[in-house]
Structures are given as structure tokens and as C-alpha cells.
Amino acid sequence: MRAVTYSRQPMAGRQAAVEHMIAEDADRFWAECAAKARQIDDWPMIRLLSGIAEQAREPRALVWLVRSWAMPSSTVSDVERPERRAIEAITGEKASVLLNAIVFEQAESHPPATQVAAWAVLCRIASHDELRGLVRQAVGGQASLLVSMLKQCEPAVDVLPADREAIARLMRLTAEHDALRWSGWAQWRRSHADDGPATLALRHLPGLLHHDVQAEGWGRARWLEHIRGRLSDRRHVPRGEGAEGAAVVTKRPGRFEDHLDRLGIADLIVLDHLLDAMDDWAVRDSLFEHAEADHNDRRTEFGGALVWDDQGKLIYQPFDPLLRRHDQAYLATARCMQAVYLGLAHVHFHAQRYGNAPWAGPGKGDLDFVDAHHANAVVFTFVDHRTMNADAYWSGGVIIDLGCVTR
């Protein structure tokens, strides 16, 4: 299979190898393609395999085609995907018919990875209302684990989990919280349904368990006033400040006012929790201790998660990086992400130097991370040896400068 997954080989040789493997054992070939779908990520090979499957009307290729299509592309639209054309040629029906069958009708015939892949594609090609209708109509007693989880969360969120990473978060939340808890989240959503943009997603749910009960009856206007007041008296350091000689710094809108039309009440509650963490001396001491260690280690950035302990107190929990690749990236482990799923936010530091103000706020890699993981995140950047600026950010390009903390 190296000829399939290793894109640096000449395409003519790769094609000859593919044709030979299919001739030798087509069952094994297509099964291995399905198992390695995430490694087959170059378009020449995807087009080749899709074309072979389409021309031969090869049903054994269907699992690979679905799993391959589940990986999004910024260059090829879903309408133009070669996997879609192949599926429709093989089945003689619209691709959505097969995807619906895999998720809702024939789940027992497909492993969970294939079900999740089919659901991920459906989330891109079907409308929001169609997706909710499919979930609501699914028969609960006969549903797969995936559909059971979707039925549990559908009333509780505005934004359905739509890919592999989001389903992993959903699995963690459903394992941790019972039906009564999900019913409470659904009630919260109903009570705020007409107040501001519909942004409520899985990343918000843990924060709803811990917000101030005195603010329970607040509407969005009151929350906006509250957050605006908390931000107004803080020192803010915009990305790129003092970067006259660093033209590579990309400045991005990072003020609270820049994103008002995209902030639902649950987003404002997340910001409130983050500001609480910054004002807590114990949390602040933990953050500075880890940022100092990051400053002294040139092999990696450091990071972790803001979580609630068993007493419901917000704490900073550091996690070692997955790899120490270089000093411009923090690679979160699976344990870190499991904590993020049940906690408030992912955390990392820009601590390469004390005077790091030009690099305050998330970079492109950080924004790609929250888009991929659908996470709340905050980055702390050293402004001087006693001060860090905090920037909250999450999927969709929302970045909000929370101001500075000192030690």
C-alpha cells in the first residue's frame, strides 16, 4: 500500500501498482484503502482510485469513498468531489441515499468510523433543518450509539457535532453526563432561543454548569453590558503592537466590539469564566509558573486546560506536549483534549521572550486548531517579565483580547 499512501513516488508507477494490487486481491485492496483513508490525502491518488471505482462500478470501494469524502477540502467543493461521482455511479442513486442508510438505516452493518464519516459528509451537503429532521425521526430503540448520542444532544445545542473530532467530544460528554443533565441543557437553550445569535455548541455546555446563578435571568443585552464593563478597565495589547521590524505579524480584529454580532449568551458566559480565571490569584500563579517554564524551554511551547476541580473551582491543569518539535507550537495530547472536552478552554503560551507583545494573540496554526477541534481557547503572551496578555479565540475566527494579568 506504500504506492497508495506515499505521494512522492511518480504517479505512473503508483497507478501501475494500484492496478496490480486490484488484480491480485481486490477485496483486500479496497479494505486496506478504507482502513488507511486518512493517509490517502493527495488528490492525484484520490482521483485515480475514485475513477477506478466509478468505471468498474465497484461496491467494495464504497467504504473508502465515504471515508475519503469525509475529509474536507478547501480546493474541491462537495458537489465536485470525485468520491461523490463514484458513489452515485456505483449505487445508481444520489450519494445522500447511501449516507443516510449508513447512519440511520443500516448502522449495524457498518463500523462506527464509517458511520461517523457518513454523518460528517451529510453535515456538509444537507441543510441544518434536514439534519435535525433526520435525527429526530430516527427510531431510538434501534439506533446506533452515534444516533443515540445525536438524539441526546440535538435538543440541547444550536450547532450539531459535524465531524470526527466533534463526535469524540460528544462521546465524552454523554459518558460523563446523564439524560437529566442533557434535559437541563435543552431547557436552557429553549429559554434563550430568541435572544441573540444561535451559537450554542458542545464547547459551551460545561460552562453552563458553573456560571453564576445570580445571572440566571440575564438576557443577552445584560450579558453584553457585563462583559464590556469587565473588559473596559484592563490594559489590552493588540497583536502586532511594536512590530515595526516584524512585517510577518498578521494583525487580526481582536476587540470585543469587533465580534458582537457573532456572540451568543453562551459565548459571553465563556468570556466571563475566562475573566474569572484571570482574576483568581491561584490560577494566575499556576499560569505564570508554567509560562516561566515555557520561557526556559526552547524545544516547545507549553500548555494545558482550564478545568473545574471536584469542588467546582476553576483551575489551570498543565499537560506535557505530545512532542517537543520546536518553540513555535504546542501539540496537545489526547489526555489534554479529554480535559478540554469537559472543561472551559484549551490554554497555551507565547513565551519565547518576555517582550513578546508583537505576537500577542493566536497565530494561523492556533486558529486552525480551534477550527479543527471546535474548542474554546486562550493564549497568554508575555508582554514583559511581569505581565501577560490573554486572548480568547474559537472556531470561525473569533478573537477577543481579554487584557493583561500581572504576577
Secondary structure in CASP SS format (residue, H / E / C, confidence):
PFRMAT SS
TARGET T0000
AUTHOR 0000-0000-0000
METHOD secondary structure of the structure
MODEL  1
M C 1.00
R H 1.00
A H 1.00
V H 1.00
T H 1.00
Y C 1.00
S C 1.00
R C 1.00
Q C 1.00
P C 1.00
M H 1.00
A H 1.00
G H 1.00
R H 1.00
Q H 1.00
A H 1.00
A H 1.00
V H 1.00
E H 1.00
H H 1.00
M H 1.00
I H 1.00
A H 1.00
E H 1.00
D C 1.00
A H 1.00
D H 1.00
R H 1.00
F H 1.00
W H 1.00
A H 1.00
E H 1.00
C H 1.00
A H 1.00
A H 1.00
K C 1.00
A H 1.00
R H 1.00
Q H 1.00
I C 1.00
D C 1.00
D C 1.00
W H 1.00
P H 1.00
M H 1.00
I H 1.00
R H 1.00
L H 1.00
L H 1.00
S H 1.00
G H 1.00
I H 1.00
A H 1.00
E H 1.00
Q H 1.00
A H 1.00
R C 1.00
E C 1.00
P H 1.00
R H 1.00
A H 1.00
L H 1.00
V H 1.00
W H 1.00
L H 1.00
V H 1.00
R H 1.00
S H 1.00
W H 1.00
A H 1.00
M C 1.00
P C 1.00
S C 1.00
S C 1.00
T C 1.00
V C 1.00
S C 1.00
D C 1.00
V C 1.00
E C 1.00
R C 1.00
P H 1.00
E H 1.00
R H 1.00
R H 1.00
A H 1.00
I H 1.00
E H 1.00
A H 1.00
I H 1.00
T H 1.00
G C 1.00
E C 1.00
K C 1.00
A H 1.00
S H 1.00
V H 1.00
L H 1.00
L H 1.00
N H 1.00
A H 1.00
I H 1.00
V H 1.00
F H 1.00
E H 1.00
Q C 1.00
A H 1.00
E H 1.00
S H 1.00
H C 1.00
P C 1.00
P H 1.00
A H 1.00
T H 1.00
Q H 1.00
V H 1.00
A H 1.00
A H 1.00
W H 1.00
A H 1.00
V H 1.00
L H 1.00
C H 1.00
R H 1.00
I H 1.00
A C 1.00
S C 1.00
H H 1.00
D H 1.00
E H 1.00
L H 1.00
R H 1.00
G H 1.00
L H 1.00
V H 1.00
R H 1.00
Q H 1.00
A C 1.00
V C 1.00
G H 1.00
G H 1.00
Q H 1.00
A C 1.00
S C 1.00
L H 1.00
L H 1.00
V H 1.00
S H 1.00
M H 1.00
L H 1.00
K H 1.00
Q H 1.00
C H 1.00
E H 1.00
P H 1.00
A H 1.00
V C 1.00
D C 1.00
V C 1.00
L C 1.00
P C 1.00
A C 1.00
D C 1.00
R H 1.00
E H 1.00
A H 1.00
I H 1.00
A H 1.00
R H 1.00
L H 1.00
M H 1.00
R H 1.00
L H 1.00
T H 1.00
A H 1.00
E H 1.00
H C 1.00
D C 1.00
A H 1.00
L H 1.00
R H 1.00
W H 1.00
S H 1.00
G H 1.00
W H 1.00
A H 1.00
Q H 1.00
W H 1.00
R H 1.00
R H 1.00
S H 1.00
H C 1.00
A C 1.00
D C 1.00
D C 1.00
G C 1.00
P C 1.00
A C 1.00
T C 1.00
L C 1.00
A C 1.00
L H 1.00
R H 1.00
H H 1.00
L H 1.00
P H 1.00
G H 1.00
L H 1.00
L C 1.00
H C 1.00
H C 1.00
D C 1.00
V H 1.00
Q H 1.00
A H 1.00
E C 1.00
G C 1.00
W C 1.00
G C 1.00
R H 1.00
A H 1.00
R H 1.00
W H 1.00
L H 1.00
E H 1.00
H H 1.00
I H 1.00
R H 1.00
G H 1.00
R H 1.00
L H 1.00
S H 1.00
D C 1.00
R C 1.00
R C 1.00
H C 1.00
V C 1.00
P C 1.00
R C 1.00
G C 1.00
E C 1.00
G C 1.00
A C 1.00
E C 1.00
G C 1.00
A C 1.00
A C 1.00
V C 1.00
V C 1.00
T C 1.00
K C 1.00
R C 1.00
P C 1.00
G C 1.00
R C 1.00
F H 1.00
E H 1.00
D H 1.00
H H 1.00
L H 1.00
D H 1.00
R H 1.00
L C 1.00
G C 1.00
I H 1.00
A H 1.00
D H 1.00
L H 1.00
I H 1.00
V H 1.00
L H 1.00
D H 1.00
H H 1.00
L H 1.00
L H 1.00
D H 1.00
A H 1.00
M H 1.00
D H 1.00
D C 1.00
W H 1.00
A H 1.00
V H 1.00
R H 1.00
D H 1.00
S H 1.00
L H 1.00
F H 1.00
E H 1.00
H H 1.00
A H 1.00
E H 1.00
A H 1.00
D H 1.00
H H 1.00
N H 1.00
D C 1.00
R C 1.00
R C 1.00
T C 1.00
E C 1.00
F C 1.00
G E 1.00
G E 1.00
A E 1.00
L E 1.00
V E 1.00
W E 1.00
D C 1.00
D C 1.00
Q C 1.00
G C 1.00
K C 1.00
L E 1.00
I E 1.00
Y E 1.00
Q E 1.00
P E 1.00
F E 1.00
D C 1.00
P C 1.00
L C 1.00
L C 1.00
R C 1.00
R C 1.00
H C 1.00
D C 1.00
Q C 1.00
A C 1.00
Y C 1.00
L C 1.00
A C 1.00
T C 1.00
A H 1.00
R H 1.00
C H 1.00
M H 1.00
Q H 1.00
A H 1.00
V H 1.00
Y H 1.00
L H 1.00
G C 1.00
L C 1.00
A E 1.00
H E 1.00
V E 1.00
H E 1.00
F E 1.00
H E 1.00
A C 1.00
Q C 1.00
R C 1.00
Y C 1.00
G C 1.00
N C 1.00
A H 1.00
P H 1.00
W H 1.00
A C 1.00
G C 1.00
P C 1.00
G C 1.00
K H 1.00
G H 1.00
D H 1.00
L H 1.00
D H 1.00
F H 1.00
V H 1.00
D H 1.00
A H 1.00
H H 1.00
H C 1.00
A C 1.00
N C 1.00
A E 1.00
V E 1.00
V E 1.00
F E 1.00
T E 1.00
F E 1.00
V E 1.00
D E 1.00
H C 1.00
R C 1.00
T E 1.00
M E 1.00
N E 1.00
A E 1.00
D E 1.00
A E 1.00
Y E 1.00
W E 1.00
S C 1.00
G C 1.00
G C 1.00
V E 1.00
I E 1.00
I E 1.00
D E 1.00
L E 1.00
G E 1.00
C E 1.00
V E 1.00
T E 1.00
R C 1.00
END
